[in-house]
Amino acid sequence: MEIPQGVNVKLEGQTISVKGQHGEVKKSFPIGIHIKADSKSVSVEVADKAIKGTVESVIKSMLHGAASGYTKNLKLLYAHFPITVEVKGSDILIKNFLGEKMPRKTVLIRNTKVVAKGQSVTISGPDKEAVGQTVANVKSAMKIKDKDGRVFQDGAYDAEG
């Protein structure tokens, strides 16, 4: 795999660290996976082909994330009670969901950033797994229980663009 321009790769034992203009991503791999890196490329050597493909895919997403970053857009939909999203430190507070007095709370994963403007929420960061898990945490926090899902459709949904 080629290393994009402006991205630095550093190996320390079984841990690979990829740093670029959008941030840094670190991953540790189990013993038995041999990763070699020079200034222009990264290679993986493993006995099992399936594991090799998985590790290569993870490293490619690390390189892409450090160079370009990952972004996921959500749209907040509600019928009666306007939902607001607020970030405090590493917590995400979802206020006034279904008219509830207490805000629902979830957490940011690693170095992910959340920007909420009106009904749109943008979650971005260099780590694909962290961005995806933060999106899943927000959607999970807005899950409606004990009500008919056909009637109460408030929540966070994927938005294009």
Beta strands, then each sheet from edge to edge (+ up, - down):
strand 1: 8-12
strand 2: 15-20
strand 3: 23-28
strand 4: 34-37
strand 5: 42-45
strand 6: 70-77
strand 7: 84-88
strand 8: 91-95
strand 9: 104-107
strand 10: 113-117
strand 11: 120-125
strand 12: 155-158
sheet 1: 1+ 2- 3+
sheet 2: 4+ 5-
sheet 3: 10+ 11- 6+ 12-
sheet 4: 7+ 8- 9+
end
